[in-house]
Amino acid sequence: MLDTQIFSVFPQQGKPLHELALSLYEEQRRTWKMLSEGIAALDSVQLKTVQCHSYRTVIQFNPKRIVSTGAKVDAQSIAERKCFLCTENLPAEQQGILVDEKFLILCNPMPIFKHHFTISNVRHIPQSIEDHVSSLLQFAKELSPEFSVFYNGPKCGASAPDHMHFQASPKGLIPIEHELHNMERKYFYNKKNGVEWYSLKDLDRSVLVLEGENAQKLEAVFHSVVAAARKILHVDDEPLLNVICFFEDQKWKIIIIFRSKHRPDVYFKEGEEKILISPASVDIGGLIVTPMEKDFLRADAALIENIFREVSLTKQHVESIIENI
């Protein structure tokens, strides 16, 4: 890694990480043309709210996201391209915050929202949550109260499945984050050693939430969840999941959304029947990004509900996972 790529180092005495991130953003907007153009493009992004049967979603028409939404993530395509998260392949103007000499916080030049960051491991190692749960919790706390942190599994939304990374978004902009405050939505399962886990009902998605004040205990329960999912689904690899995590009221809240597959059938259709919606954490969390205007105009409650149900694990599977935690 070149010294010129390092904007600042954390921990840094007297400066919280969320403030350093905002400083990085302002400096990069001034000095990196690609980012400034990406931010400027957000001014022309269109939004619409779609009320589904029992929940609200937001659809965003964002043409610049075609690179991510249309990304080829098969093994051959990954092998044939340079990894855009490796430090030696970063644009010369791009800088980041080096955290504990393990991760580099970078501004995302094709943002979904203002202040969109990628948190990339400095090593080229595969996308995998299990070895990095403690880092997820650390970033969620250190970037609070400004940001939430999310993780896309290697087979359900990560456009760089070969390189370990998280992303950070302004807290509260992913609709599912607000559902945690809706007591009628919660279906309580258990609380043990200070960690509470419960599901969220009537969302057309299979959602499990972990809450707690102790990072080590939360991490242990998270590993139990993954182990239970492997057992129930009979898989050796990481189960398909997306994770959104934030820190508030002195506790972590981890939203786990279990997946059955990455992309819905309509993604692979031809001609006018094709709909370019490729759900990752933000989308499955209720902020659905489409780079095509025709898909933005076409997206309605029935389409969204069908996509959510199609790419999510069944309620029965999730109940079995919870029983085996």
N, C-alpha and C positions, 0 to 999 in steps of 0.2 A: 504494500500500500504506500502510495506517495504521500509525503507530508502535505503537499498542496491540496490533497483531497480531504484533509481533516480541518473542519471549521472550528471545532472545539472538542474537548475531552470531558467525559463525565465518569465519576463524580468530579465536580469543580466547586471549590469552596464558595459557599454563599449563593449559588445559582441552582435553582431547581430545574429538573430536566424539561418540564413543560415550557419554561421560559426560554431555555436554550433552543428548544425546537422552534418556537415562534421567532426567535432572532435569526435562526438559520433560514427560515422561510422568507423573511423580509430581505435578507442579504442575497439569497439565491434568486429571488424575484428580480432583484436589481441587476445581477451580474450574469444570469443564465437565461439566454433568449428563449430556449426551448420551454423552460418553466414559465416564463412570463407570458408566452403565447398560450400555453395550456391554461393558465389562470384566466387570461383574457377571454378564452373560449367559453369559460363558465358563464359569462354574461349572456351568452346566446342560448344556453341550455334551456330546454323547455321542461316543465314539470306539470303533472296532473295527478290528482288524488283519485283513487278508485276505491270505493267502499265495497268490500267483499261481504259475504254473508254475516260475518261476525267480527271482522277486523278491517283495518284501514291499510292500504298500501299506497306508495308513491311511485309513479313511473317517471323516469328521467330520460329524455332524448338527448344523447351526448355522443355526437359523431366521432370525437377523438377516441372513444373507448373501443373502436372497432379493432384496434390492435390486441386488446385483451380479450374481448368477447369472441373474436374470431381466431384466437390463438390456436395453433396446432400443438397439441400436447401429447401426441403419440411418441413412443420411444425413438423412432427413427428421426422425426423432426427435431426432437430435443437434442439428439446426438449430433445433428448436422449444423446446428446454429451455435454461435458464441453465447455464453451465459451473460445476460445483460445485468446481472446482479454481482458478478465478480468484479472486484475493484479494478483489475487491469483493463476491464472493458467499459468502465463508466466514462461518460463524456468528460472531456478535459475540464469543463466549467463546473461539473457537479462536485459538491462537497457534502460532508456529513459529520454527524456527531458520533465520535467513537465512544461506546459505552462498555466499560469494564474490559476493554481490548477484545471483545467478543462480537459485538454487533455494531453496525453502522446505521444511524438514522439518516434517511435520505428523503428529500422532497420528491413526490411522485409527479413527473412532468405531464402525465395525462390524468389529471385528477377527476374524481367523482364529485368532490366537494372542496371548498376552500380549506387549506391546511390538511392536505392528504399526504401522509408519510408512509414510506416503506422502511421496515426495520430489518436489515439484511445481515445475516451472519457473515463474518469476515472470511470464513472458510467455505469452500464449495462442497457442501454436504447436503444430502437429500432432505427434502421437506418432510419433517416428522415431528409431531407434537410431543411425544412421550419423553424425549430427552431434554425438552425445553419448557416444561410446564412452569418451572421456577422463574424462567426468564419472562414468560407471559405474565405471571403475577407481578414480577418486578416492574415491568414496563407499564402495566395497568395502574400501579400505585404511583410510580414516579412521574407519569404523564397526567395524573389526575390533578385538578378536577377538569382539565380542558379536554381530555381525549379518552376515547375507548380504544382498545386494541383487539384486532381480530386475526384469525388464522384460517386459511383455506387449505384443506387437505390436498395431497398431491393428485388425487383423482376426483376432486370436486371443487374446482375453481382456481387453483394455483396455476398461473401462467408460467411460473418457473418452478415446476415440481422437483427439479434437480438441485435447487438451492434453497436452504432453510431461510424462511423470512416470515415476519408478521407484517401487519399494516396498522396504521393508527388513523382514526377519523374523529372529527369533533363529536364530543359526547352528546348523545341524544338525537342524532340525525338518522340513526337506523331505527325504524319504527318499533321493532320488537323490544328494544331497550325499555320502552315505556310500559310494555305489557307486564313487566315485573312488579309494577306498582298497582296493578289491578287485582285485588284480592279475589274477585269472582273468577279470574282466569286460572288461578293456582289450584293444582290438585296435589295435596301434600302427601308425601311418602314417608319420609323418615328424617330424624335428626340424631346425630351421634357425634360425641366428642367435639361439640361446637360447630359441626358442619351440617347444614340443612340441605336436603335435595328434594326437589318437587318438579312436576311437569306443568306445562301450560296447555290448557285444553282449547279446543275449537279454533285452531289456527291453520288447519290443513297441513301442518308440519309436525314432526315428532321432536319435541323440545324438552330437554332436561336442564334444570338450573341448579347450580351448586352455589351456596352462600356460606361465608365464614370469615372469621377474623384472624385465623391462624394459617399462614401460608403452607407450612409443612403438612398440616392435617388436610387442607384442601387438596394439596398435590397428591396425597395418599389416596383420597377418595377418587380423584380424577383417574389415577392409574387403575383403581378398582373398576371404574366405569368402562375403561377401554378393555380391560381384561374380560369383563362380563360380556361386552359386545363381541369380542373375538369368539368367545365360547358359544354364544347364541347364534351368531352368523356363520360359524365354522370357517373362519378366515385366519390366515397367518399374518397377513399384512395389516397395516393400520386400517381400522374400520373407516368407512366413508363418513366424514363429519366436518362441520364448520363450527368454529368457536368464536364467540364475542365476549370480551371480558372488560369490566370496568370496576373502579374502586370508588365507593361513596359511603358516607356514614360509618367510616372506619371498618368497612368490610368489603371483601371482594365478591363480585357476582359474576359467575361464569355461565354463559348460555351455550349449551351444546345442542346442535341441530343435527340429527342423524339422517344420513342420506342413503338412498337405494341406488342412485346413479348420478352422473355429473349433469348431462344435458337431456332435455326432454325430446320426445320424438319429433316435434315440429321443427327443431333446430336442423334436422337432417333432411327435411323435405326439399323438393325442388320448386323453383319459380315462386309464384305469389304465395304458395302455401308455406314456404319457409319463413320461420320467425326466429330472428337472431337474438334469442334470450338464453344466456348461459349462466345459470345461477351459481354465484359464489356467496360468501358470507353476507355481503351487503344486500344482494338481491333476495336471498332466502330469508334475510332479516326484514324484508318488506320495502326496501328501496330498490326497485327493479330498473336496471340500466339497459337501455337499448340504443345502439348506434344508428339504427335505421328509422327514419321518420314514419314509414308505412307501418312498422311494428308498434311504434309509439301510439299512433292513431288507432290501431286495431286492438291494442291491449284493453280488455275489459275484465269484469269480475270473473266471468266464467272461464276465460283463458288463464287468468292468474291462479284461480283455485285448482284448475286441472293440472297446471304445471307444478304447483306446490305439492299436490298429492302424488303426482307421478314420480318426482325425484326424491321424495321423502320416504324414510323407512316407515313401515306400518306401525300403528299404535300397539298392536299385539307384540311385535318384536321388541319395542321399547319397554313395554311393561315387563317382558321377560328379562331384559337387560337389568332393569331396576331391581327386580326380585333377586338377581344374582350378584348385586353389588356387595 
